[in-house]
């Protein structure tokens, strides 16, 4: 009885453990993929063909079509300022004048000397014909008359120079002097600019020169009017590069009839280099980097994510041009890519989720 009782005491716990082990859950077989029925919701956009403009942004400056400093051509006392600052001026219109009193007196004196020299010349010619004087005396009278003619012409020019006229039509700048001031040829009186048309000047890097030519249209903007785009036409490409910067001076003309553009403004230019009518384009957020390579995920015909290496061309305004690796119509995944791997089942998000990527 004692031995039998001991065996029963040993067997009961063993049987209990066996029953408990038999009732536990079964382990699933090892698997590298997601559980059956699992999928990742994604937003996908079809790759599409559309025109792409290759352009480069450069910074230039705006200059008036014509610009001149107003200065006198002779010394004197400023008598009158005839222009109003910031107002239009017509070609040939009086801008300023000097006191001409002494200039008129000098001219009267020169004209008197000229009359005397001419009279002496005529008398000397008659006397030479009658052989009353030598040729030398006649030559001296002739030279004196020529000298007085030149002096009179100079006095006439000096008198004319007391009136400063506009060399072209334009807008008068700020005046720098006041009436009664003694001025010289170097004294700045003011400025005159023609802004009906302006020049846009920029330095273009050497690598873009092969794609530039006179007559090409360029668009630019200025900080004063950020919502406006202005148009200009290239008319000059420098035949020589700057040896230090390896850039060439480019000039373009732009109409400015409303006078919005001012000399000295910075211009931000979109220089159009090439137009590709049928470039394959996808949203830029779809691009993923793996070291030096770039890839995207597409929705395969089996409803699973597939990884495609791609070659990227231009990147512009949230879009990327694809040169290799995709075909038009491929469903490119733009949202949810962080949760994907090759072969992962995907579920497309509602159509409204892709609306922001469908805009041109």
PyMOL commands that set and color helices and strands:
alter all, ss='L'
color gray80, all
select helices_A, chain A and resi 2-23+101-129+135-160+206-211+284-286+337-339+351-358
alter helices_A, ss='H'
color red, helices_A
select strands_A, chain A and resi 40-46+48-70+76-81+88-89+94-98+163-165+170-172+182-183+190-205+217-222+225-237+247-255+266-283+288-290+293-299+305-316+319-324+331-335+346-348
alter strands_A, ss='S'
color yellow, strands_A
deselect
rebuild
show_as cartoon
